[in-house]
Amino acid sequence: QVQLVESGGGLVQAGHTLKLSCTASGRFFNPYAMAWFRQPPGKEREFVAALRWHSKITYYVDSVQGRFTISRDSAKDAVYLQMDTLKPEDTAVYYCAADISRYPYEMESTNEYDHWGQGTQVTVSS
């Protein structure tokens, strides 16, 4: 069984930077893809960014394109989300997700991912 643990959330002012980390543990880790989702207050969980583990092809939602960067370190079984120029509308609980069981086709869909972290709060003040 794989466990995902996020870290790096916090309270920052608009325009500032945060870097989220997600580390996998529990077994040999060889996912097809990993992703970050977020859930703003009172809203549904939404896609932020994803990365195909072996090709390192990345995907982003339009609202974060050019501000956020997803990356991975296979030696550490970790995925990161560098968030620059944060905006108040980026406030949310951020979740890390992994697709271990099958090749993903819809990277932005929660249904593609079979393992989830517990989430980390990101709050951006104006």
C-alpha positions as CSV (number, residue, x, y, z in Angstrom):
1,Q,0.0,0.0,0.0
2,V,1.3,3.4,-0.9
3,Q,0.9,6.4,1.4
4,L,1.2,10.0,0.1
5,V,2.1,12.8,2.5
6,E,1.9,16.5,1.5
7,S,3.8,19.3,3.2
8,G,4.6,23.0,2.5
9,G,1.3,24.7,2.9
10,G,0.8,27.8,4.8
11,L,-0.4,31.4,4.9
12,V,1.2,33.9,2.5
13,Q,0.5,37.3,1.0
14,A,-0.6,37.7,-2.6
15,G,2.4,37.8,-5.0
16,H,4.5,35.5,-2.8
17,T,5.7,31.9,-3.3
18,L,5.1,28.5,-1.8
19,K,6.4,25.1,-2.7
20,L,4.4,22.0,-1.9
21,S,5.9,18.6,-1.5
22,C,4.4,15.2,-1.7
23,T,6.3,12.1,-0.7
24,A,5.3,8.5,-1.3
25,S,6.1,5.6,1.0
26,G,5.1,2.1,1.8
27,R,6.2,0.1,-1.3
28,F,8.1,0.2,-4.5
29,F,6.8,3.4,-6.1
30,N,6.4,3.4,-9.9
31,P,3.3,5.5,-10.8
32,Y,2.0,6.2,-14.3
33,A,1.3,9.8,-13.2
34,M,1.0,12.2,-10.3
35,A,-1.1,15.2,-9.9
36,W,-2.1,18.1,-7.7
37,F,-5.7,19.0,-7.1
38,R,-7.2,21.6,-4.8
39,Q,-10.5,22.2,-3.1
40,P,-11.4,25.9,-2.4
41,P,-13.7,26.7,0.5
42,G,-17.3,25.6,-0.4
43,K,-16.3,24.3,-3.8
44,E,-15.6,20.9,-5.4
45,R,-12.1,19.5,-5.8
46,E,-10.5,20.8,-9.0
47,F,-7.5,19.9,-11.1
48,V,-4.3,22.0,-10.8
49,A,-1.4,20.2,-12.5
50,A,-0.3,16.7,-13.5
51,L,2.9,15.0,-14.6
52,R,3.4,11.7,-16.4
53,W,6.1,10.0,-14.3
54,H,8.4,8.6,-16.9
55,S,8.1,11.1,-19.8
56,K,7.7,14.1,-17.4
57,I,5.1,15.6,-19.7
58,T,3.2,18.1,-17.7
59,Y,-0.4,19.5,-17.7
60,Y,-1.8,22.6,-16.1
61,V,-5.2,24.2,-15.6
62,D,-5.3,27.5,-17.4
63,S,-5.6,29.6,-14.3
64,V,-2.1,28.5,-13.0
65,Q,-0.3,28.1,-16.3
66,G,2.9,30.2,-16.1
67,R,2.7,30.6,-12.3
68,F,2.8,27.0,-11.1
69,T,5.4,24.3,-11.9
70,I,5.0,20.6,-11.2
71,S,8.1,18.5,-11.0
72,R,9.3,15.2,-9.6
73,D,12.3,13.5,-8.0
74,S,12.2,9.8,-8.7
75,A,15.1,9.1,-6.3
76,K,13.0,10.5,-3.4
77,D,9.6,9.2,-4.7
78,A,8.4,12.8,-4.5
79,V,6.5,15.3,-6.5
80,Y,6.5,19.1,-6.0
81,L,4.3,22.1,-6.9
82,Q,6.2,25.3,-7.1
83,M,3.6,28.1,-6.8
84,D,4.7,31.6,-7.8
85,T,2.8,34.9,-7.9
86,L,0.1,33.5,-5.7
87,K,-3.4,35.0,-5.7
88,P,-6.2,35.0,-3.1
89,E,-8.2,32.7,-5.5
90,D,-5.5,30.1,-5.1
91,T,-6.6,29.6,-1.5
92,A,-7.6,26.0,-1.0
93,V,-6.7,22.6,0.4
94,Y,-4.2,21.1,-1.9
95,Y,-4.1,17.3,-2.5
96,C,-1.5,15.1,-4.0
97,A,-2.6,12.2,-6.1
98,A,-1.0,9.2,-7.7
99,D,-2.1,6.9,-10.5
100,I,-0.5,3.5,-9.9
101,S,-2.9,1.0,-11.5
102,R,-3.3,2.0,-15.1
103,Y,-2.2,4.4,-17.9
104,P,-4.1,7.7,-17.5
105,Y,-6.0,9.3,-20.3
106,E,-7.8,12.1,-18.6
107,M,-5.1,13.7,-16.5
108,E,-7.5,16.3,-15.1
109,S,-10.0,13.8,-13.8
110,T,-10.0,12.7,-10.1
111,N,-11.2,9.3,-11.4
112,E,-7.7,8.6,-12.9
113,Y,-6.0,8.6,-9.5
114,D,-6.1,5.8,-7.0
115,H,-4.1,7.2,-4.1
116,W,-4.5,10.5,-2.4
117,G,-2.8,12.4,0.3
118,Q,-4.5,14.0,3.3
119,G,-4.2,17.6,1.9
120,T,-2.3,20.7,3.0
121,Q,-3.9,24.1,3.5
122,V,-2.8,27.1,1.3
123,T,-4.1,30.5,2.3
124,V,-3.3,33.6,0.2
125,S,-4.2,36.9,1.7
126,S,-4.8,40.0,-0.3
